[in-house]
Amino acid sequence: MPIVAQSTETTDWVSRFADEVIEESERRAPGKPVVVASGLSPSGPIHLGNLREVMTPHLVADEVRRRGHQVRHLISWDDYDRYRKVPAGVPGVDESWAEHIGKPLTSVPAPAGSEHPNWAEHFKAAMVASLAELGVEFDGISQTRQYTSGVYREQILHAMRHRGDIDAILAQYRTKPKAGAKKQQKPADEAELEAAEGSGAAGEDDGSSGSAGYFPYKPYCGNCEKDLTTVTSYDDDSTELTYTCTACAFSETVRLSEFNRGKLVWKVDWPMRWAYEGVIFEPSGVDHSSPGSSFQVGGQIVGIFDGKQPIGPMYAFVGISGMAKMSSSKGGVPTPGDALQIMEPQLLRWLYARRRPNQSFKIAFDQEIQRLYDEWDKLAGKVADGSALPGDVAAYTRAVGTAAGELPKTSRPLPYRTLASVADITAGHQDQALRILSELDPADPLGSLDEARPRYDKAEAWINTHVPADQRTIVRAEPDTDLLKSLDEASLRSLRLLLDGLAEHWSLDGLTHLVYGVPKVQAGFSADATPKELPPEIKTAQRTFFALLYHLLVGRDTGPRLPTLLLAVGQERVRTLLGA
């Protein structure tokens, strides 16, 4: 299915950025692959907000590939960043991990029970698996490997030679203390615990804290491995650098031209990498785009490395239905892997593709997921019959596949809410689930549960992990005889009308027609009468009838959609519970 390229922001933001990226790449690096970039810090669970850092350049890179250009999508794993704090709610982690604060993420032990060698690899692995399922093609770059192997040595020495220029740029944005105010000194570890999380976050030491002057480089201590160090002297000619560690009082002198145990401070590190990799496009979060933030300052510092700042949008936050803004340090934040347990990759891709980067949106883990799936299936139908708008076609096409081909999909995409209801009612009994699903459309019955997978498995996972136990559906074992005896003649007649029509209407569409039609017939109208032909009180009668059925079948006022519930219970048991 071809992409309908649109240049207007309201129809297809991806194509608009692809136009700009191709043009800019040909201006800066003609004949070379287009380079787009993302940066992820495996400091804890990499959540769905972080995924926007990847999906925005991925979608643009994929559009550029569709147009026949070579593209590199770099994901810089910021695994050489310092371990800032112990994230809350991480299994296998307790407060004893606080002793590692200040070490590189790759020097911190993985959570207890992990099969991975260190903290960074543990959280990186989950994200890599999710990106594979989402069809995201990328080149991963470990910053631990880059720094410790000496790849950036010349860039580090260059930054040290130009530290005065860098300091002058940063000084424009540093907060100046009020006259007469005394600067309160805090222990280094306490100060870092207060620092905001994430690469380049507020509170990051920019290298200006030492009394010997400004240095854009932080060594990791040769004794305790922490970055709670201060450079006390540096000689440009010999590259001899002396530092002391405030955590363990260790001190040593090294030759920076031979030393690979440290890194540039974040506000220098990021623009250095733009220049080194030749990045053309990289988005930034709203927290990186305010005056004096990493992205803004980096736009000036990158010139010191003879580079240019990438083009790219500011992207807004991603939320979760019923939750506040996501934060890795607060724990319990949903990850891409969590989302992919309950939704197909196509739906998750679509949520990121259909909104412009500067638009915030929410991902549903509650009942809203059923409405999202209805919307997605409706769009699929419009694309199939040619009635979808061009921008919607573009977002849909980007969701279902990439330049490399379509993602694996469910061969019989039955409604998600129906599958969830069946999974709820059958409680894991797959033979019962297949029986019900095969009766949805007698003219084209489902032959195997595999035809409904993986969507069925996603819906079942949602029921099992996100629907509270008190909201699960338990069908009555015996009829509610007291309720049946108390019914008036009108209620009993409505049940007789339903029971009389069960055999003839035993399909999803047939039962839908039947349960909505009973109150119409009782009121003297045709079962086929449309809402426009009916008085308002018919809706009230329908709600009353539905509530009666729910009470008799599951003992509650509400439950799964009645047609699905009736199919799940089965004709004979329905007749028994309704007092036939």
NUVEXFI-151434 format. One record per residue (C-alpha): chain; x, y, z. Coordinates in steps of 0.2 Angstrom, whole numbers, always signed. Layout:
// residues N
   unit       X       Y       Z
      A       X       Y       Z
...
***
This chain:
// residues 580
   unit       X       Y       Z
      A      +0      +0      +0
      A      +8     +16      -5
      A     +11     +31      +7
      A      +1     +46      +2
      A     +14     +59      +4
      A      +7     +75     +12
      A     +17     +91     +16
      A      +5     +98     +28
      A      +7     +96     +47
      A     -11     +92     +50
      A     -11     +77     +38
      A      +6     +68     +38
      A     +19     +76     +49
      A     +31     +61     +45
      A     +32     +66     +27
      A     +35     +84     +31
      A     +50     +80     +42
      A     +56     +67     +29
      A     +56     +81     +16
      A     +67     +92     +27
      A     +78     +78     +33
      A     +83     +73     +15
      A     +85     +91     +10
      A     +96     +95     +25
      A    +106     +79     +23
      A    +110     +83      +5
      A    +116    +100     +10
      A    +127     +94     +24
      A    +133     +77     +18
      A    +129     +74      +0
      A    +130     +56      -5
      A    +131     +49     +12
      A    +118     +39     +22
      A    +105     +50     +31
      A    +109     +49     +50
      A     +95     +51     +63
      A     +97     +48     +81
      A     +89     +43     +98
      A     +97     +42    +115
      A     +91     +31    +129
      A     +97     +29    +147
      A     +95     +11    +154
      A     +95     +19    +171
      A     +79      +9    +175
      A     +64      +3    +166
      A     +63     +11    +149
      A     +45     +17    +148
      A     +32     +22    +135
      A     +37     +40    +136
      A     +55     +36    +132
      A     +48     +26    +117
      A     +43     +42    +109
      A     +62     +47    +108
      A     +64     +31     +97
      A     +47     +31     +87
      A     +49     +49     +81
      A     +65     +47     +72
      A     +61     +29     +67
      A     +45     +34     +58
      A     +55     +48     +49
      A     +69     +36     +45
      A     +57     +23     +38
      A     +49     +36     +26
      A     +66     +41     +20
      A     +70     +23     +16
      A     +53     +21      +7
      A     +59     +35      -4
      A     +75     +25      -9
      A     +88     +33      +2
      A    +100     +25     +14
      A     +97     +29     +32
      A    +106     +25     +49
      A     +95     +26     +64
      A    +107     +27     +79
      A    +102     +23     +96
      A    +115     +29    +109
      A    +113     +18    +124
      A    +119     +30    +138
      A    +125     +16    +148
      A    +141     +26    +154
      A    +130     +38    +163
      A    +131     +38    +182
      A    +119     +28    +192
      A    +108     +42    +200
      A     +96     +34    +212
      A     +88     +18    +216
      A     +72     +17    +206
      A     +56     +12    +216
      A     +46      -4    +212
      A     +60     -13    +202
      A     +59     -32    +207
      A     +75     -39    +214
      A     +81     -22    +219
      A     +82     -15    +237
      A     +90      +0    +245
      A    +107      -9    +246
      A    +109      -3    +228
      A    +111     +15    +234
      A    +130     +10    +238
      A    +132     +10    +219
      A    +126     +28    +216
      A    +139     +38    +206
      A    +146     +22    +196
      A    +143     +20    +177
      A    +127     +10    +174
      A    +137      -4    +167
      A    +147      -6    +183
      A    +131      -8    +194
      A    +125     -26    +197
      A    +109     -31    +188
      A     +93     -34    +199
      A     +94     -50    +209
      A     +89     -65    +198
      A     +93     -56    +181
      A    +102     -66    +168
      A    +111     -50    +162
      A    +129     -45    +167
      A    +125     -28    +174
      A    +111     -15    +177
      A    +112      -7    +160
      A    +111     -23    +150
      A     +96     -29    +160
      A     +85     -14    +156
      A     +93     -12    +138
      A     +88     -30    +134
      A     +69     -28    +137
      A     +69     -12    +126
      A     +79     -21    +112
      A     +66     -35    +112
      A     +51     -23    +111
      A     +59     -13     +97
      A     +61     -30     +87
      A     +43     -33     +89
      A     +39     -16     +84
      A     +49     -17     +68
      A     +61      -4     +73
      A     +78      -5     +63
      A     +93      +3     +72
      A    +111      +3     +75
      A    +114      +3     +94
      A    +130     +12    +101
      A    +135      +8    +119
      A    +143     +24    +126
      A    +152     +13    +138
      A    +161      +5    +124
      A    +164     +21    +115
      A    +172     +29    +130
      A    +182     +15    +137
      A    +189     +10    +120
      A    +196     +27    +117
      A    +185     +31    +102
      A    +181     +49    +108
      A    +199     +52    +114
      A    +202     +66    +102
      A    +185     +74    +105
      A    +189     +74    +124
      A    +206     +82    +122
      A    +198     +95    +110
      A    +185     +99    +123
      A    +198    +101    +136
      A    +209    +113    +125
      A    +193    +123    +122
      A    +186    +122    +140
      A    +187    +141    +141
      A    +175    +143    +126
      A    +163    +130    +133
      A    +163    +138    +150
      A    +159    +155    +142
      A    +144    +147    +133
      A    +138    +138    +149
      A    +140    +154    +160
      A    +127    +163    +150
      A    +114    +151    +157
      A    +120    +147    +175
      A    +109    +153    +189
      A    +119    +167    +198
      A    +117    +168    +217
      A    +108    +183    +224
      A    +120    +196    +232
      A    +124    +192    +250
      A    +118    +174    +248
      A    +129    +161    +255
      A    +131    +145    +244
      A    +126    +130    +255
      A    +138    +115    +253
      A    +130     +98    +253
      A    +138     +81    +253
      A    +141     +75    +235
      A    +130     +60    +236
      A    +116     +70    +244
      A    +116     +83    +230
      A    +116     +69    +217
      A    +101     +61    +225
      A     +91     +77    +223
      A     +97     +78    +205
      A     +83     +76    +192
      A     +84     +59    +182
      A     +89     +57    +164
      A    +103     +62    +153
      A    +106     +81    +154
      A     +93     +83    +167
      A     +93     +98    +179
      A    +106     +96    +193
      A    +119     +89    +181
      A    +137     +94    +186
      A    +143    +104    +171
      A    +161    +103    +176
      A    +161    +120    +185
      A    +161    +114    +203
      A    +180    +113    +206
      A    +191    +127    +213
      A    +204    +124    +199
      A    +193    +131    +185
      A    +181    +124    +173
      A    +184    +106    +165
      A    +171     +98    +154
      A    +177     +80    +159
      A    +173     +69    +174
      A    +184     +55    +178
      A    +177     +39    +186
      A    +187     +36    +202
      A    +200     +23    +200
      A    +197     +16    +218
      A    +178     +17    +220
      A    +172     +19    +202
      A    +161     +33    +206
      A    +161     +50    +197
      A    +161     +60    +213
      A    +177     +67    +207
      A    +185     +85    +205
      A    +198     +89    +193
      A    +212     +99    +202
      A    +224    +102    +188
      A    +227     +99    +169
      A    +241    +102    +158
      A    +236    +104    +139
      A    +254    +100    +133
      A    +257     +84    +142
      A    +238     +80    +145
      A    +242     +76    +163
      A    +226     +77    +174
      A    +225     +76    +192
      A    +208     +73    +201
      A    +202     +68    +219
      A    +187     +58    +224
      A    +176     +66    +237
      A    +168     +49    +241
      A    +184     +39    +246
      A    +197     +53    +246
      A    +207     +44    +232
      A    +218     +54    +221
      A    +229     +51    +206
      A    +237     +59    +191
      A    +234     +52    +174
      A    +238     +56    +155
      A    +221     +60    +147
      A    +229     +55    +130
      A    +230     +37    +137
      A    +215     +37    +150
      A    +198     +29    +146
      A    +189     +30    +163
      A    +178     +45    +162
      A    +167     +55    +151
      A    +162     +72    +145
      A    +149     +81    +155
      A    +132     +79    +147
      A    +130     +96    +140
      A    +146     +94    +131
      A    +144     +75    +127
      A    +128     +77    +117
      A    +134     +90    +105
      A    +150     +81    +103
      A    +141     +66     +97
      A    +131     +76     +85
      A    +147     +81     +77
      A    +155     +64     +78
      A    +141     +55     +70
      A    +135     +68     +58
      A    +117     +68     +65
      A    +104     +76     +54
      A     +88     +73     +64
      A     +85     +70     +82
      A     +70     +75     +92
      A     +71     +81    +110
      A     +59     +81    +125
      A     +51     +96    +131
      A     +62     +96    +146
      A     +77     +97    +135
      A     +70    +112    +124
      A     +68    +126    +137
      A     +81    +140    +137
      A     +97    +135    +145
      A     +93    +116    +143
      A    +104    +103    +135
      A     +97    +105    +117
      A     +98    +124    +117
      A    +115    +125    +124
      A    +121    +111    +113
      A    +116    +121     +98
      A    +130    +133    +103
      A    +143    +120    +109
      A    +142    +109     +94
      A    +151    +123     +84
      A    +167    +120     +95
      A    +167    +102     +87
      A    +165    +109     +69
      A    +147    +102     +69
      A    +129    +107     +67
      A    +114    +105     +78
      A    +102     +92     +71
      A     +85     +97     +65
      A     +70     +89     +75
      A     +55     +93     +84
      A     +51     +95    +103
      A     +41     +80    +108
      A     +27     +81    +121
      A     +24     +69    +135
      A     +15     +52    +134
      A      +3     +48    +148
      A      -6     +32    +153
      A     -25     +32    +156
      A     -28     +36    +174
      A      -9     +39    +178
      A      +1     +55    +180
      A     +17     +59    +169
      A     +28     +44    +168
      A     +44     +44    +179
      A     +57     +30    +179
      A     +62     +34    +197
      A     +44     +33    +204
      A     +42     +15    +199
      A     +27      +5    +192
      A     +29     +14    +175
      A     +22      +4    +160
      A     +36      -1    +147
      A     +34      -5    +129
      A     +35     -23    +134
      A     +20     -20    +146
      A     +10     -12    +132
      A     +15     -26    +119
      A      +8     -39    +131
      A     -10     -32    +129
      A      -9     -24    +112
      A      -3     -29     +94
      A     +13     -19     +88
      A      +2     -11     +74
      A      -9      -2     +87
      A      +6      +4     +97
      A     +14     +10     +82
      A      -1     +19     +76
      A      -3     +28     +93
      A     +14     +36     +90
      A     +12     +39     +71
      A      -5     +48     +71
      A      -1     +62     +83
      A     +12     +76     +79
      A     +27     +75     +90
      A     +22     +91    +100
      A      +5     +83    +104
      A      +3     +74    +120
      A      -7     +58    +121
      A     -12     +44    +132
      A      -9     +25    +130
      A     -24     +15    +138
      A     -21      +0    +150
      A     -39      +2    +156
      A     -56      +0    +148
      A     -51     +13    +135
      A     -41      +0    +126
      A     -57      -7    +119
      A     -62      +9    +112
      A     -45     +12    +104
      A     -46      -5     +96
      A     -64      -1     +89
      A     -56     +15     +82
      A     -42      +6     +74
      A     -53      -8     +66
      A     -64      +6     +60
      A     -49     +14     +52
      A     -44      -2     +44
      A     -61      -4     +36
      A     -60     +13     +29
      A     -43     +10     +22
      A     -49      -6     +14
      A     -64      +2      +5
      A     -55     +18      +0
      A     -65     +30     +11
      A     -50     +35     +23
      A     -43     +52     +22
      A     -25     +53     +15
      A     -17     +58     +32
      A     -26     +43     +40
      A     -20     +31     +27
      A      -2     +37     +29
      A      -3     +34     +48
      A     -11     +17     +46
      A      +2     +12     +33
      A     +16     +17     +44
      A      +8      +7     +58
      A      +5     -10     +49
      A     +23     -11     +42
      A     +40      -3     +38
      A     +50      -1     +22
      A     +56     -19     +25
      A     +38     -26     +24
      A     +22     -28     +34
      A     +23     -33     +52
      A     +15     -51     +57
      A      -3     -49     +60
      A     -19     -58     +66
      A     -27     -67     +51
      A     -45     -65     +59
      A     -45     -49     +68
      A     -61     -51     +78
      A     -66     -36     +89
      A     -54     -34    +104
      A     -69     -31    +116
      A     -77     -48    +110
      A     -61     -57    +113
      A     -58     -49    +130
      A     -76     -54    +135
      A     -73     -72    +129
      A     -56     -73    +138
      A     -65     -66    +154
      A     -79     -78    +154
      A     -69     -94    +149
      A     -55     -91    +162
      A     -42     -99    +151
      A     -52    -114    +144
      A     -46    -113    +126
      A     -58    -126    +120
      A     -73    -116    +127
      A     -66    -100    +119
      A     -65    -108    +102
      A     -83    -114    +104
      A     -89     -97    +107
      A     -79     -88     +94
      A     -83    -101     +81
      A    -102     -97     +84
      A     -99     -78     +81
      A    -102     -80     +63
      A    -110     -97     +58
      A    -108     -93     +40
      A     -89     -92     +42
      A     -84    -101     +58
      A     -67     -99     +66
      A     -58    -116     +63
      A     -44    -113     +76
      A     -40    -101     +90
      A     -23     -98     +81
      A     -33     -88     +67
      A     -37     -75     +81
      A     -20     -74     +87
      A     -10     -64     +93
      A     -25     -53     +96
      A     -34     -66    +107
      A     -18     -68    +117
      A     -17     -49    +120
      A     -35     -48    +125
      A     -33     -62    +137
      A     -17     -54    +145
      A     -27     -38    +147
      A     -41     -47    +156
      A     -29     -57    +167
      A     -17     -42    +172
      A     -27     -26    +171
      A     -45     -30    +175
      A     -48     -31    +194
      A     -54     -47    +202
      A     -71     -39    +207
      A     -74     -34    +189
      A     -71     -51    +182
      A     -86     -61    +175
      A     -92     -76    +184
      A    -108     -85    +177
      A    -120     -91    +190
      A    -120    -110    +193
      A    -138    -110    +198
      A    -154    -100    +193
      A    -158     -85    +204
      A    -175     -92    +209
      A    -179     -78    +221
      A    -177     -65    +208
      A    -187     -76    +195
      A    -201     -78    +207
      A    -202     -59    +210
      A    -203     -54    +192
      A    -219     -46    +185
      A    -228     -51    +170
      A    -220     -39    +158
      A    -202     -45    +164
      A    -207     -63    +162
      A    -214     -59    +144
      A    -197     -51    +140
      A    -188     -67    +145
      A    -200     -78    +135
      A    -197     -67    +119
      A    -178     -69    +121
      A    -179     -87    +124
      A    -191     -90    +109
      A    -178     -82     +98
      A    -162     -89    +104
      A    -161    -104     +92
      A    -165     -93     +77
      A    -153     -79     +81
      A    -138     -89     +88
      A    -124     -78     +81
      A    -116     -62     +87
      A    -126     -52     +75
      A    -142     -61     +77
      A    -141     -60     +96
      A    -137     -42     +95
      A    -153     -39     +85
      A    -163     -50     +97
      A    -158     -42    +114
      A    -161     -25    +107
      A    -177     -30     +98
      A    -186     -38    +113
      A    -190     -21    +122
      A    -196     -14    +105
      A    -208     -29    +102
      A    -214     -27    +119
      A    -219      -9    +116
      A    -228     -13    +100
      A    -214      -9     +88
      A    -205     -19     +75
      A    -188     -27     +81
      A    -181     -18     +65
      A    -186      -1     +70
      A    -172     +12     +70
      A    -169     +24     +85
      A    -177     +38     +75
      A    -193     +28     +74
      A    -194     +25     +92
      A    -199     +36    +107
      A    -185     +40    +120
      A    -193     +28    +133
      A    -187     +13    +123
      A    -169     +16    +128
      A    -174     +16    +146
      A    -184      -1    +143
      A    -168      -8    +135
      A    -157      -3    +149
      A    -169     -11    +162
      A    -170     -27    +151
      A    -151     -28    +150
      A    -149     -26    +169
      A    -162     -40    +172
      A    -152     -52    +160
      A    -135     -47    +169
      A    -143     -51    +186
      A    -149     -68    +181
      A    -133     -73    +171
      A    -119     -65    +182
      A    -127     -58    +197
      A    -122     -40    +193
      A    -130     -24    +185
      A    -117     -25    +170
      A    -105     -36    +162
      A     -98     -41    +145
      A    -108     -36    +130
      A    -124     -47    +131
      A    -123     -55    +114
      A    -105     -61    +118
      A    -111     -66    +136
      A    -125     -77    +129
      A    -114     -86    +116
      A    -101     -89    +130
      A    -114     -96    +142
      A    -122    -107    +129
      A    -140    -110    +124
      A    -145    -123    +136
      A    -137    -115    +151
      A    -145     -98    +146
      A    -162    -107    +146
      A    -159    -114    +163
      A    -153     -98    +171
      A    -167     -88    +163
      A    -180    -100    +170
      A    -186    -108    +154
***
